[in-house]
Every structure is written in structure tokens, then in C-alpha cells.
């Protein structure tokens, strides 16, 4: 694959587009004055979808890029520490 693109990226983009659709629905729900419990439930679903996409991206990066960096004699520990702040 091209530099910076992983096999997992299309699936992550699909998840994020789904989350984007859910977020648009939540905005419509606000405009329709839906109950707060319904809004909170849908916002939680959006948050979970985004969190899942982020986790998948980070795990994929650790599995592929950091391994390659370490094998090439690079400083994968520094990059892992940088990624850790996003977990």
C-alpha cells in the first residue's frame, strides 16, 4: 500500500462516515426538540463510533508501522509514547 495508507483505513473511513451520519441525525434531533435522554443516547453512540475508529487506527499503526520502524533500527519507543497520549 502507499506510504501512510493501511489496509484498515477504508474500514475506519466507513466507520467515521457512519458516525458522521449519526451526528447529523443528532443535530436534527436537537432541532426537533427530542428528549434529552434520546439525545444523550445518540451522542454516546457517535462518541463510541469515533473512539472505536481511533482505537483501530492506533492499534493498526502500532502493529505495522512501529514494528517496521523498530526492525529498521528506528526509535519506535518515542513514537509509541507520542501515540499513548491519544489512548
Number of C-alpha atoms within 10 A of each C-alpha: 6 6 5 8 10 14 10 13 15 11 13 19 12 12 16 19 14 15 20 15 13 17 17 12 15 20 14 12 16 14 9 9 10 12 10 11 9 13 17 12 12 17 18 12 15 20 14 13 20 19 14 15 21 16 15 16 17 18 14 16 19 17 11 12 17 19 14 14 15 12 11 10 9 13 12 18 12 11 14 14 10 10 14 10 7 9 9
